[in-house]
Amino acid sequence: MIVYIIMLLLSIAFLYATKKVKKKWIKIVCYIMAAMPFFIVSAFRYDVGTDYFARYAYDYGRMLEGANIKNLEILFKALMYFCMLFTEKPYMLFFITSALIVGLFLGTAFKQSKNAILSVCIFFLAGFFFDSLNIMRQYLAMSIVFAGYPLLLKNKKWCYAVYAIIVGIAICIHSSAFIMLALLLLTKKMLVSWKWVIPVGVVILILNENLMDWIGLLVQNTRFGVYLTGKFAKGDVSFLFIAENLVIYLMMYYIYAKNKKIGNVQKADILFLNVQAIALLTMILGSCHMLFIRTALYFSVFQIVSVPYYISKMPVELIGEDLKKITRNKIKIDKWIPKMQTIMTVIVILCFTFAIVRTNVMNNTNEVLPYRTVFNPEIKIN
């Protein structure tokens, strides 16, 4: 993990530097440099990620031989053909996709996030960066949609049309991106009260095997029918990720409810809370089928910006009053109130750190260890 840890620390250092410099052009350079470690590690990897050879390098080789890969979307095929104009090796494909994925995710986060350093930590610690080294095509589609979401926060109808076009482009890279059209309906009204989200989640966990029968009927004649057989033909109750999404949802809902009382709710509050609830429910639906865990990624990746946003919106005085009631004034809360956002930030980082240790560090979930580069593939760095 040494390569990845150095990558994260370098990125944080450059983001910290943006707070110290005053000239705009220097800030821009620092932001670019903050994204570069992630780009370099991703772009120049070799046999890192489960699908590196199993899918992408393999398909690249087959297309070079003239094979028609039917389960690749048109824009991703076009990208591969473009790379083939310059080289028979698949390295350029990983270079371009890394530039797009890292650039769109981190570029959007740097511009939109209330805490860019926390956003980078979440991108890394929540496993999103490591996922992108594996399911690269889906993450390319996700990054395009993620870059387009700020349009939904504007009060202009044409922005919704542009967002729909952006999703259309993402669909041409990975067809599952069509589900992100749902965001068009999630900006105006809060639809996800805990009073039904939690019970529905419990029911899904109880009925997961029966629900799978209905799911099979829905996807058996589509390109996703491949997920009905083989190693993906069953669900997986990922208590770690369910708990992670549940805690984030409850935190957001609590802050939303407090802000609603004082009339401090904007479009972003509604969008992020709705999206997080869907992330939770689709992650729970993963107990029925693995396909839903892949679907959940489209929504959970918004935590990169939504978690820092909600922490910044914490009505600390109101929360302090609730804590006083809970502790019956036995703990001196007043001195902690000014530091409450910082405390919550630390808690979030610790929780995500626990998650990354349990997955990519201990179990090598995405097969990102050891790390190797295209320059010296025989050298393995653990």
C-alpha positions, 0 to 999 in steps of 0.5 A: 500500500506504500504507493497508494499512501504516498499518492494520497499524502502528496495530493493532500499536501498540494490541496493544503498548499492551495489554502496558503497561496493567494494568486489564482494561477498558483492555486490552479497549478496546486489543484492540478498537482493534487490530482496528478498522483492519482492519475499517475498511479492509475495511468501507468499501472500494470496488471493492477485491478481484477479486470486489467487483463481479464477484460480490458487488455483481453478485449483490446487484443481481440479487437486488434484481431478484428473481433466484434465485442458485442457487449461493449458500448459504441463510445468505448469501442471508439476509444479503443479503436482510437488507441489502436491508431497509435499502438497495439499495446493497451497502455494508451487505453489505461492512460486516457481512461485514467485521465478522464476518470481522475480528472472528472471526479477530482476536478468536479470535487475540487470545484464543488466540495466544501472541503476538498481534502476530505473529498480526496480522502473519501475518494481514496478511503471509501474505495472509489479510486480502487474500484476505478482500477477494476471496473474501469468502463463503469467508472468512466461513465460514472465520472461523466455523470458526476461531472454533470450533476452541478447542472441539476442545482441550477434553476434553468430548464436548459441545464436539465436537458444538458444533463440528460445529454451528458447521461446519454454520453455516459450510456454510450460508454456503459449502458447501466448509466441510464439509471442516473436519469433518475436524478432529474426527479430528485432535486425538488422534493425530499422523497426519502423519509427514514420512516419508510427507507429503514423498514423497506431495507429490512424487508429487502433483507428478509425477502432477498431470495424471492425478490431475485426471481422477479429480478431474473425476469426483468434482466434475462433478455438484456445484456445484463442477463450474463449476471444471472449465471456464473459467479455473479448469479447470487447476492452478497450481504455486505454488512460493512457497506450497508452499515457505512451507507446507513450511517451516512444516510442517518447523519444526512437525514438528521442534519437535513431535519435540523436545517429544515426547522430553521429554513436552511435547505437548498437544492443540494440538500435534497439531491444529496439526501435522496441520492444517499437513500438510493445508495443505501437501498440499492446496496441492501438490494445487493443481497439479492444480486451482485448487479445492485452493488454495482448500481449502488456505486453510481449513487454512493460515489456522490459521498465525495461531495455530499459528506463534506457538504452536509458536515459544512451544513451542521447547525452546531448550536441545535445539535449541541442542544440535543447532545445536552438533552441526551447527556442531561448536562453531565458532559460539558458540551459548550466547549466542543460545539465550535469544534463539532464540524472538525470532530465529525470530519475526523470521525468520518475519516476514521470510519472510511479508514476502517472500511478500506483496511477491511477491504482493499488492505486485508482482503485485496478486494479489487486485486490492486496489490501488489502494485506494478508499473508498465515501466518495470512490470516485474517489480512488485510493490506491496 
